[in-house]
Amino acid sequence: MTKIQAVDRTEGPVLPEYIPIADVPKTSSPEDRFDLLGVVVHMEDVRQVIYKSGRVADVRDISIVDESTGTRPMIISAWGQLATSDCEAIKDWASNPLVLSLTSLKPATHRVKHVYNNRPSPYSWAHAHPDVIADYMARQLEFMNVGAEPIPTTLDQIISKTLSNIIAYIGCDCCGKRCGVAANVPFFCPHCPDKKSTSTERVNFTFDAADDTGTFRLTAFGPICEQILNLTTLEIFERKIKGDWGDFDHLAAALKNTPMHIILHPAQSLGREGVL
């Protein structure tokens, strides 16, 4: 998508307005654009997306971090030429810290170029904290390369459950992303351009499972969330949204005292998000 705007020729060139990665909002309007600087910690191989029309698009995911980044890097999807020839400039990302300038970012469209020595601050941070960069690279590589064969793991007990750990929202029935429309209406989902999407109630529940060897944080979605809480998605959604869940503490106590057999099957799509 091309963005055209009027400029004042007396004010000089229009320069990027970089913001910390942590300042990028989770939701924004289609007109919003963001400029980022980040250190590359992972770059996937090119994959192809085939549209219903038969058109094939090249896509590549690039993970970046900066000083503001939390536990998860920002994942940028480059499409078309950006995913192929333009990424040649950063093919050595695993050897030396490389900083990317990403301008006019929004969901599904952006442009990217390699930054050299004209922006020293991210370089200084990366070189001053090689252990941090190495840790990001290792964790992201682990998420991106989950084995094809599932490795079942069992955990015996659910602990640390609070009402704030339950998330309820209206989202796409295909991809689960949040949307700004009412429930149960057809809408265009920018993340599922080739599918007919309908907004629906979505819930998830984050909890810590533990046995005698340690703890593991998990997030249960949809049907699994229903099984754990013994309620339908709609019931969970309504209680969470209305704030009318007076017996939640009793439910949490019952869960804590009820051993459960939890089998984890890591999958590529979930591993990419760092959840199970």
Summary of the structure (lengths in Angstrom):
residues: 276
radius of gyration: 21.6
end to end distance: 34.4
largest distance: 70.3
contacts: 680
relative contact order: 0.12
helix: 27%
strand: 31%
